[in-house]
Amino acid sequence: MELLANHLDWLALAVGAVGSFLWAHNGESAKHASVWWLVSSLLWIAFAWLHGMPALGVRDLLGIATAAYGCYRWRRPRGAVPHSRQDQASHAHKAEPIT
């Protein structure tokens, strides 16, 4: 357990880097980036708790909130939430002309 605690920061860094790579790739796998960031934030909070770094833990509590929103937003079926302005425009109702 102590070995894990000593290297938890590197594990959190690596998990977060995977999320960043997926996001930068901007392909179909980009929707999974938030899941990786969520796990990374959990690992950073564990590291902060074990090493007495409350500011780091609070920062990553905010990271959990944004990553959870990203999971909600991007992991839903494609038609459930508009993902772009084009999607929003295609879902908008067109006004009837006034005669």
KOLVEX-313851 format. One record per residue: residue number from 1; x, y, z of N, C-alpha, C in turn. Coordinates in steps of 0.1 Angstrom, whole numbers, m for minus. Atoms other than C-alpha are relative to their C-alpha. Layout:
<rs>
+-----+-------+-------+-------+-------+-------+-------+-------+-------+-------+
! num !  n.xx !  n.yy !  n.zz ! ca.xx ! ca.yy ! ca.zz !  c.xx !  c.yy !  c.zz !
+-----+-------+-------+-------+-------+-------+-------+-------+-------+-------+
! NUM !     X !     Y !     Z !     X !     Y !     Z !     X !     Y !     Z !
...
+-----+-------+-------+-------+-------+-------+-------+-------+-------+-------+
</rs>
This chain:
<rs>
+-----+-------+-------+-------+-------+-------+-------+-------+-------+-------+
! num !  n.xx !  n.yy !  n.zz ! ca.xx ! ca.yy ! ca.zz !  c.xx !  c.yy !  c.zz !
+-----+-------+-------+-------+-------+-------+-------+-------+-------+-------+
!   1 !     8 !   m12 !     0 !     0 !     0 !     0 !     9 !    13 !     0 !
!   2 !    m9 !   m12 !    m1 !    29 !    24 !     8 !     6 !     2 !   m14 !
!   3 !    m6 !    m2 !    13 !    44 !    18 !   m26 !   m10 !     7 !    m9 !
!   4 !    11 !    m7 !     8 !    10 !    28 !   m42 !    m1 !    14 !     4 !
!   5 !     1 !   m14 !    m5 !     8 !    59 !   m20 !    12 !     8 !    m5 !
!   6 !   m11 !    m7 !     5 !    43 !    69 !   m31 !     0 !     3 !   m15 !
!   7 !     0 !    m2 !    15 !    35 !    66 !   m68 !   m14 !     4 !    m5 !
!   8 !    13 !    m4 !     3 !    m1 !    77 !   m67 !    m1 !    12 !    m9 !
!   9 !    m1 !   m12 !     8 !     8 !   111 !   m82 !     3 !    m3 !   m15 !
!  10 !    m3 !     4 !    13 !    24 !    95 !  m112 !   m11 !    m8 !    m7 !
!  11 !    11 !     7 !     6 !    m5 !    72 !  m118 !   m11 !    10 !    m4 !
!  12 !    10 !   m10 !     3 !   m29 !   101 !  m116 !     4 !     9 !   m12 !
!  13 !    m5 !    m7 !    11 !    m7 !   120 !  m140 !    m2 !    m8 !   m13 !
!  14 !     1 !     9 !    12 !    m7 !    91 !  m165 !   m14 !    m1 !    m4 !
!  15 !    15 !     2 !     3 !   m45 !    86 !  m163 !    m5 !    13 !    m6 !
!  16 !     5 !   m13 !     6 !   m51 !   123 !  m169 !     6 !     2 !   m14 !
!  17 !    m7 !    m2 !    13 !   m26 !   123 !  m198 !    m8 !    m9 !   m11 !
!  18 !     8 !     8 !    10 !   m46 !    95 !  m215 !   m13 !     7 !    m3 !
!  19 !    11 !    m8 !     2 !   m77 !   116 !  m211 !     3 !    12 !   m10 !
!  20 !    m4 !   m11 !     8 !   m59 !   146 !  m226 !     3 !    m4 !   m15 !
!  21 !    m3 !     5 !    14 !   m47 !   125 !  m256 !   m13 !    m3 !    m7 !
!  22 !    13 !     3 !     7 !   m82 !   112 !  m263 !    m7 !    13 !    m4 !
!  23 !     6 !   m13 !     3 !   m95 !   148 !  m262 !     7 !     6 !   m12 !
!  24 !    m7 !    m7 !    11 !   m68 !   161 !  m285 !    m1 !    m8 !   m13 !
!  25 !     2 !     8 !    12 !   m73 !   132 !  m309 !   m13 !     4 !    m7 !
!  26 !    12 !    m6 !     6 !  m108 !   146 !  m315 !    m7 !   m10 !    m9 !
!  27 !     7 !    10 !     7 !  m121 !   113 !  m328 !   m12 !    m5 !     8 !
!  28 !    11 !     7 !    m7 !  m149 !    90 !  m317 !     4 !    m3 !    14 !
!  29 !    m4 !     3 !   m14 !  m128 !    82 !  m286 !     0 !    12 !     9 !
!  30 !    m1 !   m13 !    m8 !  m128 !   119 !  m274 !   m11 !     0 !    10 !
!  31 !    11 !     0 !   m10 !  m161 !   112 !  m256 !     4 !    m7 !    13 !
!  32 !    m5 !     7 !   m12 !  m142 !    90 !  m232 !    10 !     7 !     9 !
!  33 !   m10 !    m8 !    m7 !  m118 !   117 !  m221 !    m5 !     4 !    14 !
!  34 !     6 !    m4 !   m13 !  m141 !   128 !  m192 !     1 !   m11 !    10 !
!  35 !    m1 !    12 !   m10 !  m141 !    93 !  m177 !    14 !    m1 !     5 !
!  36 !   m14 !     1 !    m5 !  m103 !    93 !  m176 !     4 !    11 !     9 !
!  37 !    m3 !   m11 !    m9 !  m102 !   128 !  m161 !    m7 !    m2 !    13 !
!  38 !     7 !     3 !   m12 !  m127 !   117 !  m135 !     8 !    m9 !     9 !
!  39 !    m9 !     9 !    m7 !  m105 !    88 !  m125 !    12 !     7 !     5 !
!  40 !   m12 !    m8 !    m4 !   m75 !   111 !  m125 !    m2 !     9 !    12 !
!  41 !     3 !    m8 !   m11 !   m92 !   135 !  m102 !    m2 !    m7 !    13 !
!  42 !     1 !     9 !   m12 !  m101 !   107 !   m78 !    13 !    m4 !     6 !
!  43 !   m14 !     4 !    m4 !   m65 !    96 !   m77 !     7 !    12 !     6 !
!  44 !    m6 !   m11 !    m6 !   m53 !   131 !   m71 !    m5 !     4 !    14 !
!  45 !     6 !    m2 !   m13 !   m77 !   135 !   m42 !     5 !   m10 !    10 !
!  46 !    m6 !    10 !    m9 !   m64 !   102 !   m27 !    14 !     4 !     4 !
!  47 !   m13 !    m4 !    m2 !   m29 !   115 !   m31 !     1 !    12 !    10 !
!  48 !     0 !   m12 !    m9 !   m37 !   149 !   m15 !    m4 !    m4 !    14 !
!  49 !     4 !     4 !   m13 !   m54 !   132 !    14 !    11 !    m8 !     7 !
!  50 !   m11 !     7 !    m6 !   m25 !   108 !    20 !    12 !     8 !     4 !
!  51 !   m12 !    m8 !    m2 !     1 !   135 !    18 !    m3 !    14 !     7 !
!  52 !     4 !   m12 !    m7 !   m18 !   163 !    37 !     1 !    12 !    m9 !
!  53 !     0 !   m11 !     9 !   m23 !   186 !     7 !   m15 !     4 !    m3 !
!  54 !    14 !    m3 !     1 !   m58 !   200 !    12 !    m4 !     9 !   m13 !
!  55 !     3 !    m9 !    12 !   m56 !   227 !   m16 !    m1 !    m9 !   m13 !
!  56 !     0 !     9 !    12 !   m48 !   200 !   m42 !   m13 !    m9 !     0 !
!  57 !    12 !     8 !     0 !   m77 !   179 !   m30 !   m13 !     8 !    m3 !
!  58 !    12 !    m8 !     3 !  m102 !   208 !   m32 !     0 !     3 !   m15 !
!  59 !    m1 !    m3 !    15 !   m89 !   217 !   m67 !    m6 !   m12 !    m8 !
!  60 !     4 !    12 !     7 !   m96 !   181 !   m78 !   m15 !    m3 !     3 !
!  61 !    15 !     2 !    m2 !  m131 !   181 !   m62 !    m7 !     8 !   m11 !
!  62 !     5 !    m8 !    11 !  m138 !   209 !   m87 !     2 !    m8 !   m13 !
!  63 !    m3 !     9 !    11 !  m122 !   186 !  m113 !   m10 !   m11 !    m2 !
!  64 !    10 !    10 !     0 !  m146 !   159 !  m104 !   m13 !     5 !    m5 !
!  65 !    12 !    m6 !     5 !  m175 !   182 !  m109 !    m1 !     2 !   m15 !
!  66 !     0 !    m2 !    15 !  m165 !   192 !  m144 !     1 !   m13 !    m8 !
!  67 !    m1 !    13 !     7 !  m155 !   157 !  m154 !   m13 !    m8 !     1 !
!  68 !    13 !     7 !    m1 !  m188 !   143 !  m141 !   m10 !     6 !   m10 !
!  69 !     8 !    m6 !    10 !  m206 !   169 !  m162 !     4 !    m4 !   m14 !
!  70 !    m4 !     5 !    13 !  m185 !   159 !  m192 !    m4 !   m14 !    m3 !
!  71 !     5 !    13 !     1 !  m194 !   123 !  m186 !   m15 !     0 !    m4 !
!  72 !    15 !    m1 !     2 !  m231 !   132 !  m185 !    m2 !     5 !   m14 !
!  73 !     2 !    m7 !    13 !  m228 !   154 !  m216 !     4 !    m9 !   m12 !
!  74 !    m6 !     7 !    12 !  m206 !   132 !  m239 !    m3 !   m15 !     0 !
!  75 !     2 !    15 !     0 !  m215 !    96 !  m228 !   m14 !    m3 !    m3 !
!  76 !    14 !     2 !     3 !  m252 !   100 !  m236 !    m1 !    m4 !   m15 !
!  77 !     2 !     3 !    14 !  m266 !    87 !  m269 !     1 !    13 !    m8 !
!  78 !    m3 !   m11 !     9 !  m258 !   110 !  m298 !   m12 !    10 !    m1 !
!  79 !    12 !    m8 !     2 !  m294 !   123 !  m302 !    m5 !     6 !    12 !
!  80 !     6 !    m4 !   m13 !  m300 !   129 !  m265 !     3 !    15 !     3 !
!  81 !    m5 !   m14 !    m3 !  m280 !   162 !  m262 !     7 !     5 !   m12 !
!  82 !    m7 !    m6 !    12 !  m271 !   185 !  m291 !    15 !     2 !     4 !
!  83 !   m14 !    m1 !    m2 !  m233 !   184 !  m294 !     7 !    12 !    m7 !
!  84 !    m6 !   m11 !     7 !  m227 !   213 !  m316 !   m10 !    10 !    m4 !
!  85 !     9 !   m10 !     5 !  m242 !   245 !  m330 !    m8 !    m5 !   m12 !
!  86 !     7 !     6 !    11 !  m251 !   226 !  m361 !   m12 !    m9 !     5 !
!  87 !    11 !     9 !    m5 !  m270 !   200 !  m341 !   m11 !     8 !     6 !
!  88 !    10 !    m9 !    m6 !  m288 !   227 !  m321 !    m8 !     6 !   m11 !
!  89 !     8 !    m7 !    10 !  m298 !   245 !  m353 !    m9 !   m10 !    m7 !
!  90 !     8 !     9 !     7 !  m311 !   213 !  m368 !   m12 !    m5 !     9 !
!  91 !    11 !     3 !    m9 !  m332 !   207 !  m337 !   m10 !    11 !     3 !
!  92 !     8 !   m12 !    m2 !  m345 !   242 !  m336 !   m13 !     0 !    m9 !
!  93 !    12 !    m1 !     7 !  m381 !   249 !  m347 !     1 !    12 !    m9 !
!  94 !     0 !   m12 !     9 !  m383 !   272 !  m377 !   m13 !     7 !     1 !
!  95 !    12 !    m8 !    m2 !  m407 !   300 !  m374 !    m8 !     1 !   m13 !
!  96 !     8 !    m1 !    12 !  m436 !   302 !  m398 !     0 !    15 !    m4 !
!  97 !     1 !   m14 !     5 !  m437 !   333 !  m420 !   m13 !     6 !     4 !
!  98 !    12 !    m7 !    m3 !  m463 !   359 !  m409 !    m6 !     5 !   m13 !
!  99 !     6 !    m4 !    12 !  m488 !   365 !  m436 !   m11 !    10 !     3 !
+-----+-------+-------+-------+-------+-------+-------+-------+-------+-------+
</rs>
